[in-house]
Amino acid sequence: MTNKSSNRYAIVIIGILFFVFGFVTWLNGTLIPFLKLSCQLTSDTQAFFVTFAFYMAYFFLAIPSSYILKKTGFKNGMALGLLVMAVGSLVFVPAANTRNFGLFLTGLFIQGMGLALLQTASNPYISIIGPIESAAKRISIMGICNKVAGMLSPVILGALVLKNATKIEEQIKTATDEAAKTALLNELASRVITPYIIIAVVLFLLAFMIKKSSLPEINLDHDEASANESHHKTNVFQFRHLVLGVLCLFLYVGVEVMAGDAIGAYGRQLGMPLDETKYFTTFTLFSMLAGYIAGIIAIPKYISQQRALAVSAVIGVIFSLAVFFSKGYLAITFIALLGLSNALMWPAIFPLAINGLGKFTKIGSALLVMGIAGGAILPLAYTTLRDRGITSNHVAFLICMLPSYIYILYYALKGYTAGKVRTSPGV
């Protein structure tokens, strides 16, 4: 992978995949209120099983994905991941026809399975396709593709499935005739069918495109790093910086999903109407987009990816405290601004944690992808603390966010060097 034109071609292909990641992933922010209403769920805790089902797929499928990639290679593995995602999207059709929440969760879990395979392949690929010192810059470019798609997806899906949502919500609440109420709910649920059929078709076409592309393979088993840090290691858990990095990424994804998907639930708890809160995810993603652009400009020319991670964690601490001490739309603004602090975390954590793994890169990548399960756990912890009356809305939010950012700061300052004989310059 030394040819620059091949590298550029690969970056374009992976950029398309990251656009797909973002579009599908950030639909969850719209699906949470949509499914709560159409499936008549009684609490946000139930509704947040949307993120639980989606992100837990990463936990269960990440390591199997690494073995699949050993058999298929990167290109065929990516195509397979897209096909699996398409199947998950099609499950939404019978789920909508029956208004079966369990079936919706099954479709989301299958989508997560496909994404686990795609993420396990694409993240180390984009990290290693060029110098490790500029890996955060390349991942930031991928992040722009991801977040532009993420900004579009809740706006598009929200306009389609939650059109006149507040009015429909009132009609359902006030309906006295059970048949009329059922008809309203069935009509609402059916709105999701066409968008997900289109998503499935696009995913099938992308799988075919990836399969037929000339995307170059890379051989990690004979990576130069294997002659340095990894030659004396017998298993991946001997890399302490990786193990600490998995926890760091777990907490990072948790706070990212909290800022992106829980922002609507936070607003609803403050009494804001569904017609407004359905677009809140887009505000967070806009902040993340700004952060990614800053990363592309600054890393590694003006700031190392490690220092960028430390600065981002400090900003996360500040904004989390600001949310706690503010009310109303100002609190929502600070939650959205958390997107700015979160933007450079994945681009920094992943290459820092994967650096020097050599022949263990694929399994190390799989462990890091398992950490995406943080997106399942933290939002559910937030709603559980709140809905069960254990603590208030703003205290529950702070409990989930503040310790996470403090640990991420530790990893940026100390954790990324744990157990390493030396650290590569600029990393």
C-alpha positions in Angstrom: 0.0 0.0 0.0 2.7 2.5 -1.0 1.1 3.8 -4.2 -0.5 7.2 -3.5 -3.2 6.8 -6.2 -4.2 3.4 -4.7 -4.4 5.1 -1.3 -6.6 7.8 -2.6 -8.9 5.3 -4.3 -9.1 3.3 -1.0 -9.9 6.4 1.0 -12.8 7.3 -1.4 -14.2 3.7 -1.0 -13.9 3.7 2.8 -15.3 7.2 2.8 -18.5 5.9 1.1 -18.7 3.2 3.7 -18.3 5.7 6.6 -21.2 7.7 5.0 -23.3 4.5 5.2 -22.2 3.9 8.8 -23.3 7.4 9.8 -26.7 7.3 7.9 -27.8 4.0 9.4 -26.3 4.6 12.9 -27.8 8.0 13.5 -31.3 6.9 12.4 -31.6 5.6 16.0 -32.1 9.1 17.4 -35.4 9.3 15.3 -36.3 5.7 15.8 -36.4 6.1 19.6 -39.3 8.5 19.8 -40.9 6.9 16.7 -41.0 3.4 18.2 -42.0 4.7 21.6 -45.1 6.2 20.0 -46.0 3.6 17.3 -45.3 0.6 19.6 -46.9 2.3 22.6 -43.9 1.9 24.9 -44.4 3.1 28.5 -41.0 4.6 29.2 -37.8 5.9 27.7 -36.0 2.9 29.3 -38.0 0.6 27.0 -37.4 2.9 24.0 -33.6 3.0 24.6 -33.5 -0.7 23.9 -33.2 0.6 20.3 -29.6 1.7 21.0 -29.1 -1.4 23.3 -30.0 -3.9 20.5 -28.0 -2.0 17.9 -24.8 -1.4 19.8 -24.7 -4.8 21.6 -24.4 -6.4 18.2 -20.8 -5.0 18.1 -20.0 -6.7 21.4 -21.1 -10.1 20.2 -19.9 -9.9 16.6 -16.6 -8.0 16.8 -14.4 -11.0 17.5 -16.2 -13.3 15.1 -15.8 -10.5 12.6 -12.0 -10.7 12.9 -12.0 -14.4 12.1 -14.4 -13.8 9.2 -11.9 -11.2 7.8 -9.1 -13.7 8.0 -11.1 -15.9 5.7 -12.6 -13.3 3.4 -10.0 -10.5 3.4 -11.0 -6.9 3.8 -12.8 -6.3 0.6 -15.1 -9.3 0.6 -15.7 -8.8 4.4 -16.9 -5.3 3.8 -19.3 -6.5 1.0 -20.6 -9.2 3.4 -21.2 -6.6 6.1 -23.3 -4.5 3.7 -25.4 -7.5 2.8 -26.1 -8.3 6.4 -27.1 -4.7 7.0 -29.5 -4.9 4.1 -31.1 -8.0 5.6 -31.6 -6.2 8.9 -33.2 -3.3 7.1 -35.7 -5.6 5.4 -36.8 -7.0 8.8 -38.3 -3.6 9.4 -41.1 -4.4 6.9 -42.7 -7.2 8.9 -41.9 -5.4 12.1 -43.8 -2.3 10.9 -46.8 -4.4 9.6 -47.2 -6.1 13.0 -46.0 -3.1 15.2 -43.8 -5.7 16.9 -41.1 -4.0 19.0 -39.1 -7.2 19.4 -39.0 -7.6 15.7 -37.8 -4.0 15.2 -35.0 -4.8 17.8 -34.1 -7.9 15.8 -33.7 -5.8 12.6 -31.5 -3.3 14.5 -29.4 -6.1 16.0 -28.8 -7.6 12.5 -27.9 -4.2 11.2 -25.4 -3.9 14.1 -24.0 -7.3 13.1 -23.2 -6.0 9.6 -21.8 -2.8 10.9 -19.5 -4.7 13.4 -18.0 -6.5 10.4 -17.6 -3.3 8.4 -16.1 -1.4 11.4 -13.7 -4.2 12.2 -12.4 -4.0 8.6 -12.5 -0.4 7.8 -11.0 1.3 10.9 -7.7 -0.5 10.9 -7.6 -0.2 7.1 -7.8 3.5 7.2 -5.4 3.7 10.2 -2.7 1.7 8.5 -3.1 2.8 4.9 -0.8 5.7 5.6 1.6 7.0 8.4 0.3 6.3 11.9 1.1 9.9 12.8 -1.6 11.2 10.5 -4.1 8.4 11.2 -6.3 10.7 13.2 -6.5 13.1 10.2 -7.6 10.3 7.9 -10.1 9.0 10.4 -11.3 12.7 10.8 -12.0 12.7 7.0 -14.0 9.5 7.4 -15.7 11.2 10.4 -16.9 14.0 8.1 -18.5 11.5 5.8 -20.0 9.8 8.8 -21.4 12.9 10.4 -22.7 14.5 7.2 -24.7 11.4 6.7 -25.7 11.5 10.4 -26.9 15.0 10.1 -29.0 14.1 7.1 -30.5 10.9 8.3 -32.6 12.2 11.3 -33.8 15.1 9.2 -34.9 12.8 6.3 -36.4 10.0 8.5 -37.9 12.5 10.9 -39.6 14.3 8.1 -41.0 11.0 6.7 -42.0 9.1 9.8 -42.6 11.8 12.4 -44.4 14.4 10.2 -47.0 16.2 12.4 -45.7 14.0 15.3 -47.1 16.2 18.1 -50.6 16.3 16.5 -50.6 12.5 16.0 -49.4 12.0 19.5 -52.3 14.0 20.8 -54.8 12.2 18.6 -53.6 8.8 19.9 -53.8 10.0 23.5 -57.3 11.3 23.1 -58.7 8.5 20.9 -61.6 6.8 22.7 -62.4 4.3 20.0 -59.9 1.4 20.1 -60.3 0.8 16.3 -59.5 4.4 15.5 -56.5 4.4 17.8 -55.2 1.2 16.2 -55.7 2.6 12.7 -53.7 5.7 13.7 -50.9 3.5 15.1 -50.8 1.3 12.0 -50.6 4.2 9.7 -47.8 5.7 11.7 -45.8 2.4 11.8 -46.2 1.9 8.1 -44.3 5.1 7.4 -41.0 3.4 8.1 -41.5 0.7 5.4 -40.5 2.6 2.3 -37.4 4.3 3.8 -36.0 1.0 5.0 -36.7 -0.8 1.7 -34.8 2.0 -0.1 -31.9 1.6 2.5 -31.8 -2.1 1.8 -31.6 -1.7 -2.0 -28.8 0.9 -1.6 -26.9 -1.5 0.7 -27.2 -4.4 -1.8 -25.9 -2.1 -4.6 -23.0 -1.0 -2.4 -22.1 -4.6 -1.6 -22.0 -5.4 -5.3 -19.9 -2.3 -5.9 -17.4 -3.2 -3.2 -17.2 -6.8 -4.4 -16.3 -5.7 -7.9 -14.0 -2.8 -6.9 -10.2 -2.9 -7.1 -9.9 -2.0 -3.4 -6.4 -3.2 -2.5 -5.7 -5.7 0.3 -3.2 -5.2 3.1 -1.4 -7.9 4.9 -1.2 -7.1 8.6 0.4 -10.3 9.6 3.7 -9.1 8.1 3.3 -5.5 9.2 6.6 -3.7 10.1 5.3 -3.2 13.6 5.4 -6.9 14.2 9.2 -6.7 14.1 9.2 -4.1 16.8 6.6 -4.1 19.6 4.7 -7.4 19.0 7.4 -10.0 18.2 7.7 -11.0 21.9 3.9 -11.0 22.6 1.9 -14.2 22.8 -1.6 -12.8 23.0 -3.3 -9.5 22.4 -4.2 -8.9 26.1 -0.5 -8.3 26.8 -0.8 -4.9 25.2 -1.9 -2.9 28.2 -2.4 0.3 26.1 -4.9 -1.7 24.0 -6.9 -3.0 26.9 -7.1 0.4 28.5 -8.0 1.7 25.0 -11.0 -0.7 24.8 -12.4 0.8 28.0 -11.7 4.3 26.7 -13.5 3.6 23.5 -16.4 2.0 25.4 -16.9 5.2 27.4 -16.4 7.4 24.4 -19.1 5.7 22.4 -21.4 5.9 25.4 -21.0 9.6 25.8 -21.3 10.1 22.0 -24.6 8.3 21.9 -25.8 10.1 25.0 -25.1 13.4 23.3 -26.5 12.3 19.9 -29.4 10.0 20.7 -30.4 10.9 24.3 -30.5 14.7 23.6 -34.1 14.3 22.3 -35.2 12.3 25.4 -33.5 15.0 27.6 -35.5 17.6 25.8 -38.8 15.7 26.1 -38.1 15.4 29.9 -37.9 19.2 29.9 -41.4 19.4 28.3 -40.3 20.2 24.7 -42.6 19.0 21.9 -41.7 16.0 19.7 -41.8 18.2 16.6 -38.8 20.0 18.0 -36.9 17.2 19.7 -36.9 15.0 16.6 -34.2 17.3 15.1 -32.0 17.7 18.1 -29.6 14.9 17.0 -28.7 16.9 14.0 -27.5 19.8 16.2 -25.1 17.4 18.0 -23.8 16.1 14.7 -23.3 19.6 13.3 -21.0 20.2 16.3 -19.1 17.0 15.6 -18.7 18.0 12.0 -17.0 21.2 13.1 -14.7 19.2 15.3 -13.7 16.9 12.5 -12.9 19.8 10.2 -10.7 21.3 13.0 -9.0 17.9 13.3 -8.2 17.7 9.6 -6.6 21.2 9.8 -4.7 20.7 13.0 -3.6 17.1 13.2 -0.7 16.4 13.2 0.7 19.7 11.9 -0.3 21.8 15.0 -1.3 19.2 17.6 -0.7 15.5 18.1 -3.7 13.1 18.2 -2.9 12.3 21.8 -3.0 16.0 22.8 -6.2 16.5 20.8 -7.8 13.7 22.8 -6.7 15.3 26.1 -8.1 18.7 25.0 -11.4 17.1 23.8 -11.8 15.3 27.2 -11.3 18.6 29.1 -14.0 20.3 26.9 -16.3 17.3 27.6 -15.9 17.8 31.3 -16.7 21.5 31.0 -19.8 21.0 28.8 -21.1 18.2 31.0 -20.9 20.4 34.0 -22.5 23.2 32.0 -25.5 20.9 31.1 -25.9 20.1 34.8 -26.0 23.8 35.9 -28.2 25.1 33.1 -31.9 24.6 32.2 -34.2 24.5 29.1 -32.8 25.2 25.7 -29.5 26.4 27.1 -29.0 22.8 28.5 -29.9 21.4 25.1 -27.3 23.7 23.5 -24.6 22.4 25.8 -25.5 18.8 25.1 -25.3 19.6 21.3 -21.9 21.2 21.9 -20.7 17.9 23.4 -20.5 16.8 19.8 -17.5 19.2 19.5 -15.7 17.5 22.3 -16.5 14.0 21.0 -15.5 14.6 17.4 -11.8 13.9 17.7 -12.0 11.1 20.2 -12.6 8.1 17.9 -10.0 9.4 15.5 -7.4 9.6 18.3 -8.3 6.6 20.5 -8.4 4.1 17.7 -4.9 4.7 16.3 -3.4 5.2 19.8 -4.8 1.9 21.0 -4.0 -0.1 17.8 -0.4 1.3 17.4 2.3 -1.4 17.5 0.0 -4.4 17.5 1.5 -5.9 14.3 0.1 -9.4 13.7 -2.5 -8.8 16.5 -4.0 -5.8 14.7 -7.1 -7.6 13.4 -8.0 -9.1 16.8 -7.0 -5.8 18.5 -9.4 -3.9 16.1 -12.1 -6.4 17.0 -11.7 -5.8 20.7 -11.9 -2.0 20.1 -15.0 -2.5 18.0 -16.5 -4.5 21.0 -16.1 -1.3 23.0 -18.8 0.3 20.8 -21.2 -1.6 23.2 -20.8 1.5 25.4 -23.5 3.0 23.2 -25.8 0.3 24.5 -25.0 0.6 28.2 -24.6 4.3 29.1 -27.9 5.6 27.5 -29.8 2.7 29.2 -28.1 3.5 32.5 -29.2 7.1 32.1 -32.9 6.3 31.4 -33.0 3.7 34.2 -31.6 6.1 36.8 -34.1 8.6 35.7 -37.3 6.6 35.0 -37.0 4.6 38.2 -36.8 7.7 40.3 -33.3 6.9 41.5 -32.2 10.5 40.7 -33.3 13.4 38.6 -32.9 13.9 34.8 -29.9 16.3 35.0 -28.1 14.3 37.8 -28.5 11.0 35.8 -27.0 12.7 32.8 -24.0 14.0 34.8 -23.4 10.6 36.4 -23.1 9.0 32.9 -21.0 11.7 31.4 -18.5 13.2 33.8 -16.7 10.0 35.0 -16.4 8.9 31.3 -14.7 12.1 30.2 -12.3 12.0 33.2 -11.2 8.5 32.3 -10.8 9.5 28.6 -8.5 12.3 29.9 -6.5 9.8 31.8 -6.0 7.6 28.7 -4.9 10.7 26.7 -2.3 11.6 29.3 -1.1 8.2 30.6 -3.1 5.2 29.5 -2.0 5.2 25.8 1.6 4.5 26.8 0.9 1.8 29.4 3.1 -1.2 29.0 4.9 0.2 25.9 8.7 0.2 25.8 8.6 3.3 23.6 6.1 5.4 21.8 6.2 6.3 18.2 6.9 10.0 17.5 3.8 12.1 17.1 1.5 9.4 18.6 
